[in-house]
Amino acid sequence: MKKENVLFLLLATITVICIMSIGVAVAERSLLISFISIAGVVIATGLGFTLRKKVRESTEDKELDA
């Protein structure tokens, strides 16, 4: 498995855990946990899209050079 795929898998797992913890926060009626979880989802998803863009751009550069 490529290095990028492992990072994508890790970010997706972190995002899913944060989404699940939002449900736990609602059940526990904890605003702090819900805000932290929402921030985690936004950060992990943003990092994933940023990484995807960098990988796509580097792949396009390699294809243009060849």
Stockholm file with secondary structure:
# STOCKHOLM 1.0

chainA/1-66         MKKENVLFLLLATITVICIMSIGVAVAERSLLISFISIAGVVIATGLGFTLRKKVRESTEDKELDA
#=GR chainA/1-66 SS CCHHHHHHHHHHHHHHHHHHHHHHHHHHTCHHHHHHHHHHHHHHHHHHHHHHHHHHHHHHHHHHHC
#=GC SS_cons        CCHHHHHHHHHHHHHHHHHHHHHHHHHHTCHHHHHHHHHHHHHHHHHHHHHHHHHHHHHHHHHHHC
//
